[in-house]
């Protein structure tokens, strides 16, 4: 096989490794967010007005997903 092919194959391998590393970091970051969200909603209820909206904006998650995390229905991995 040509050197050009080998160079491109090595580049593909390197890129794939970087993607895998970033995915692993992203998984860790998502787990950390899921661990922090319940702490943003301490007792007693009702929570301050606008709290859910602020957390939704900060995370980019849906209101329903943040509420499920808040209520303990979604746990960090």
C-alpha positions as protocol buffer text, in pm:
chain_id: "A"
residue {
  index: 1
  type: UNK
  ca { x: 0 y: 0 z: 0 }
}
residue {
  index: 2
  type: UNK
  ca { x: 113 y: 352 z: -62 }
}
residue {
  index: 3
  type: UNK
  ca { x: 264 y: 579 z: 196 }
}
residue {
  index: 4
  type: UNK
  ca { x: -17 y: 824 z: 129 }
}
residue {
  index: 5
  type: UNK
  ca { x: -273 y: 561 z: 230 }
}
residue {
  index: 6
  type: UNK
  ca { x: -84 y: 480 z: 550 }
}
residue {
  index: 7
  type: UNK
  ca { x: -58 y: 849 z: 641 }
}
residue {
  index: 8
  type: UNK
  ca { x: -430 y: 898 z: 592 }
}
residue {
  index: 9
  type: UNK
  ca { x: -511 y: 583 z: 787 }
}
residue {
  index: 10
  type: UNK
  ca { x: -296 y: 702 z: 1078 }
}
residue {
  index: 11
  type: UNK
  ca { x: -469 y: 1039 z: 1066 }
}
residue {
  index: 12
  type: UNK
  ca { x: -808 y: 866 z: 1083 }
}
residue {
  index: 13
  type: UNK
  ca { x: -690 y: 661 z: 1380 }
}
residue {
  index: 14
  type: UNK
  ca { x: -563 y: 971 z: 1561 }
}
residue {
  index: 15
  type: UNK
  ca { x: -887 y: 1157 z: 1501 }
}
residue {
  index: 16
  type: UNK
  ca { x: -1091 y: 860 z: 1620 }
}
residue {
  index: 17
  type: UNK
  ca { x: -883 y: 844 z: 1941 }
}
residue {
  index: 18
  type: UNK
  ca { x: -942 y: 1215 z: 2005 }
}
residue {
  index: 19
  type: UNK
  ca { x: -1315 y: 1173 z: 1950 }
}
residue {
  index: 20
  type: UNK
  ca { x: -1324 y: 882 z: 2193 }
}
residue {
  index: 21
  type: UNK
  ca { x: -1134 y: 1085 z: 2455 }
}
residue {
  index: 22
  type: UNK
  ca { x: -1373 y: 1380 z: 2414 }
}
residue {
  index: 23
  type: UNK
  ca { x: -1676 y: 1150 z: 2438 }
}
residue {
  index: 24
  type: UNK
  ca { x: -1541 y: 1010 z: 2762 }
}
residue {
  index: 25
  type: UNK
  ca { x: -1491 y: 1361 z: 2900 }
}
residue {
  index: 26
  type: UNK
  ca { x: -1838 y: 1462 z: 2782 }
}
residue {
  index: 27
  type: UNK
  ca { x: -1988 y: 1161 z: 2964 }
}
residue {
  index: 28
  type: UNK
  ca { x: -1809 y: 1268 z: 3283 }
}
residue {
  index: 29
  type: UNK
  ca { x: -1930 y: 1626 z: 3240 }
}
residue {
  index: 30
  type: UNK
  ca { x: -2291 y: 1514 z: 3186 }
}
residue {
  index: 31
  type: UNK
  ca { x: -2272 y: 1298 z: 3498 }
}
residue {
  index: 32
  type: UNK
  ca { x: -2141 y: 1596 z: 3696 }
}
residue {
  index: 33
  type: UNK
  ca { x: -2426 y: 1816 z: 3572 }
}
residue {
  index: 34
  type: UNK
  ca { x: -2678 y: 1547 z: 3671 }
}
residue {
  index: 35
  type: UNK
  ca { x: -2519 y: 1534 z: 4017 }
}
residue {
  index: 36
  type: UNK
  ca { x: -2530 y: 1913 z: 4059 }
}
residue {
  index: 37
  type: UNK
  ca { x: -2885 y: 1981 z: 3940 }
}
residue {
  index: 38
  type: UNK
  ca { x: -3060 y: 1844 z: 4252 }
}
residue {
  index: 39
  type: UNK
  ca { x: -2835 y: 2066 z: 4466 }
}
residue {
  index: 40
  type: UNK
  ca { x: -2968 y: 2370 z: 4282 }
}
residue {
  index: 41
  type: UNK
  ca { x: -3315 y: 2291 z: 4419 }
}
residue {
  index: 42
  type: UNK
  ca { x: -3269 y: 2265 z: 4796 }
}
residue {
  index: 43
  type: UNK
  ca { x: -3564 y: 2226 z: 5028 }
}
residue {
  index: 44
  type: UNK
  ca { x: -3795 y: 2382 z: 5123 }
}
residue {
  index: 45
  type: UNK
  ca { x: -4026 y: 2401 z: 4828 }
}
residue {
  index: 46
  type: UNK
  ca { x: -4150 y: 2606 z: 4651 }
}
residue {
  index: 47
  type: UNK
  ca { x: -3828 y: 2691 z: 4477 }
}
residue {
  index: 48
  type: UNK
  ca { x: -3753 y: 3052 z: 4393 }
}
residue {
  index: 49
  type: UNK
  ca { x: -3944 y: 3175 z: 4091 }
}
residue {
  index: 50
  type: UNK
  ca { x: -3745 y: 3126 z: 3773 }
}
residue {
  index: 51
  type: UNK
  ca { x: -3504 y: 2868 z: 3916 }
}
residue {
  index: 52
  type: UNK
  ca { x: -3609 y: 2591 z: 3676 }
}
residue {
  index: 53
  type: UNK
  ca { x: -3584 y: 2827 z: 3379 }
}
residue {
  index: 54
  type: UNK
  ca { x: -3232 y: 2932 z: 3480 }
}
residue {
  index: 55
  type: UNK
  ca { x: -3114 y: 2573 z: 3509 }
}
residue {
  index: 56
  type: UNK
  ca { x: -3277 y: 2483 z: 3176 }
}
residue {
  index: 57
  type: UNK
  ca { x: -3100 y: 2776 z: 3010 }
}
residue {
  index: 58
  type: UNK
  ca { x: -2766 y: 2686 z: 3170 }
}
residue {
  index: 59
  type: UNK
  ca { x: -2780 y: 2320 z: 3066 }
}
residue {
  index: 60
  type: UNK
  ca { x: -2964 y: 2332 z: 2736 }
}
residue {
  index: 61
  type: UNK
  ca { x: -3177 y: 2043 z: 2861 }
}
residue {
  index: 62
  type: UNK
  ca { x: -3555 y: 2045 z: 2840 }
}
residue {
  index: 63
  type: UNK
  ca { x: -3764 y: 2155 z: 3137 }
}
residue {
  index: 64
  type: UNK
  ca { x: -3898 y: 1803 z: 3167 }
}
residue {
  index: 65
  type: UNK
  ca { x: -3550 y: 1648 z: 3177 }
}
residue {
  index: 66
  type: UNK
  ca { x: -3422 y: 1895 z: 3437 }
}
residue {
  index: 67
  type: UNK
  ca { x: -3733 y: 1831 z: 3648 }
}
residue {
  index: 68
  type: UNK
  ca { x: -3677 y: 1455 z: 3626 }
}
residue {
  index: 69
  type: UNK
  ca { x: -3314 y: 1500 z: 3738 }
}
residue {
  index: 70
  type: UNK
  ca { x: -3424 y: 1737 z: 4015 }
}
residue {
  index: 71
  type: UNK
  ca { x: -3680 y: 1484 z: 4136 }
}
residue {
  index: 72
  type: UNK
  ca { x: -3427 y: 1203 z: 4144 }
}
residue {
  index: 73
  type: UNK
  ca { x: -3573 y: 1012 z: 3851 }
}
residue {
  index: 74
  type: UNK
  ca { x: -3248 y: 1040 z: 3652 }
}
residue {
  index: 75
  type: UNK
  ca { x: -2923 y: 961 z: 3831 }
}
residue {
  index: 76
  type: UNK
  ca { x: -2561 y: 1015 z: 3730 }
}
residue {
  index: 77
  type: UNK
  ca { x: -2406 y: 703 z: 3576 }
}
